[in-house]
């Protein structure tokens, strides 16, 4: 993809990824909450608000050997694994917490990193009220770190391989019913305004493809193959995949490219497919805002963010007969286990319909 000089946030003056080590994307009612739930660094803002020591202060206070290990791990995640800055930060937050706990135990280097230290750290977190899902995520971060440290020769054995963690409760994500989803994507664009046409395309693509909001805003014009009706998506870890879209999304795309984008495009637009009011690449926060606003106009619809439309798309694909492997490929999940949560959503919706409609339910 062509580097985009117009990457800064847009529209935010006027308006208000997964962590590979654990089952991602337990979906909440809003994208902001989803970002907290699906990453190992969740809840750090609330900890800071509660007066706890910041991660930066903890990292600065680590013994030299432990601080050097964090630095090497951070470089590994960034340069070798190619993770996003958000994912790297989330991993580092948890590892700094672990090593800070070790230092408080009097262990000043990685020779003291054993399974007892790992269990002690998780026990302390549990005693302070951390939920099972949080403990599972942080244990996964610790295992990723110890595996790296072992491969890098920083420790003789991998204590994380012996660490068990509680299985997190899988919360079934809320999704739209089919009629609600269709009503949502049909709402914007009727006035023919450039931003209305953009909003229509945003909703159509989110629902038609199930791509993540970060993947959506990262699309360039050349990433769309209109002859085959597919988009080229760069997902987590810079993995590329091709995702199909349907005829309604093609109509929305055509209207946007002919009448919407030219009206907003300017020197800072670059190759970006979706633009904000100032002609620069649209910001994820703008996409979240518009999804919430349009859903708020639908009576009875749940309050979802863009990730909720991703879950809706996956659920509707399975309910329509798509096989699990195909849905996994469309969504870009590394593990089939992550995709399987949507089978539970579909079954629960089926059971609810049965209970409501069958006289012997």
Secondary structure, DSSP 8 states (H G I E B T S, - for coil): ----TT-S--STTT-----TTS------SSHHHHHHHTSTTTTHHHHHHTT---HHHHHHTS-HHHHHHHHHHHHIIIIIS---HHHHHHHHHHHHHHHHHHHHTT--SGGG--HHHHHHHHHHHHHTT--HHHHHHHHHHHHHHHHHHHHTTSSSS-GGGG---------------HHHHHHHHTTTTTT--HHHHHHHHHHHHHHHH---HHHHHT-BGGGEETTTTEEEEE-GGG-EEEEE--HHHHHHHHHIIIIIHHHH--TT-TTBSSB-TTSSB--HHHHHHHHHHHHHTSTT-----HHHHHHHHHHHHHHTT--HHHHHHHHT-S-HHHHTHHHHHHHHHHHHHHHHH-TT-
